[in-house]
Amino acid sequence: MQVDQIRQALIAAGVTGPHASHSREGNIRKIHTLLNGEEPEATFGLSGLDRYSASEVLGFMSDLTGCPVDIADLSCADGIDPDRTIRGLIAAGEKLRDEAKKGSSMLAATGHPTGMLEFYMRLSDAFVRAGGKEVRLREGEDLPIGRSGRTREVRYVGGVGCVADWGSLKHTHSSAAMEALLESEPWPALVLGDHGFAGAALERGIPTIAIMDINDHALAIAHAERKDVTIVPLDDNRPPRLYEPALALIESVIFETDE
């Protein structure tokens, strides 16, 4: 599949282009709650975010997604520029390829198992086939990451970590799980993740490939601060099969094919 075909397939799937999941008004409101400290989990474990203005944060998001930069305009439609998504996918493939060639270790983890789990499983498998090593920190341990003092674990499914509460995989923005994982050493050379899994890794200086949805503003700030992050902007909760074209593009870069 050629890049132009991949772009059109991702737009048709709602993975990039006009955003079906989050409204402009909701995205702007979330910037304010992040900066005002009203939603601590939205920091994704990154520090110092409140030194920026809402307009600055929206500008950081626009650089990565192409969304409109007028903070007062709540009527426009938000979305992600497909060309920026394509560039992010190619950059992620290059990072995975280069680290795999060095035999580097990678931890893959997602706070969005309904959308990204299969995607990360496939990328982790490709990384290993290309020469990289898969890391599973603190597998099987009870971790103090639940609410009201409860313990949960990070369950690895196909090599990808997810917060698990008995029989359920949980959607989470919190950095608590990744912070607990990184109490164990050695740390991986690379992280593939989103939400708090990505943010906590970046806070500790670990190179990270981060999937960033249009309302994941903390990751845009990390990028603007020149942390070692490769951003892939896309809708992170589409049906898993719809990411197939994105996988094809990344794998073609990892294995240097013309597919």
ZITANOR-V895683 format. One record per backbone hydrogen bond with DSSP energy under -0.5 kcal/mol. NH is the residue of the N-H (numbers start at 1). CO is the residue of the C=O. Records with the same first field share a line. If there is no record, write none. Layout:
# ZITANOR-V895683
NH=CO / CO
This chain:
# ZITANOR-V895683
6=2
7=3
8=4
9=5
10=6
11=7
12=8
13=9
14=10 / 11
15=10
16=10
17=80
19=78
20=18
27=23
28=24
29=25
30=26
31=27
32=28
33=29
34=30
35=31
36=32
37=34
38=33
39=33
42=39
43=40
44=41
46=43
51=48
52=49
57=53
58=54
59=55
60=56
61=57
62=58
63=59
64=60
65=61
66=62
71=69
73=70
74=72
80=17
81=65
84=81
85=81
86=82
87=83
88=84
89=85
90=86
91=87
92=88
93=89
94=90
95=91
96=92
97=93
98=94
99=95
100=96
101=97
102=98
103=100
104=99
106=133
107=190
108=106 / 159
109=192
110=161
115=112
116=112
117=112 / 113
120=116
121=117
122=118
123=119
124=120
125=121
126=122
127=123
128=124
129=125
130=126
131=128
132=127
133=104
135=106
139=136
140=154
141=138
143=141 / 152
145=143
146=150
149=146
150=147
152=143
153=164
155=153 / 162
157=155 / 160
158=156
160=157
161=108
162=155
164=153
165=168
166=164
168=165
170=163
172=111
179=175
180=176
181=177
182=178
183=180
184=181
189=105
190=105
191=207
192=107
193=191 / 209
197=194
198=194
199=195
200=196
201=197
202=198
203=199
204=200 / 201
205=202
206=201
208=228
209=191
210=208 / 230
211=193 / 209
212=210 / 232
216=213
217=215
219=216
220=216
221=217
222=218
223=219
224=220
225=221
226=223
227=222
229=227
230=208
231=229
232=210
233=231
234=212 / 232
235=15
238=235
242=239
243=240
244=241
247=243
248=244
249=245
250=246
251=247
252=248
253=249
254=250
255=251
256=253
257=252
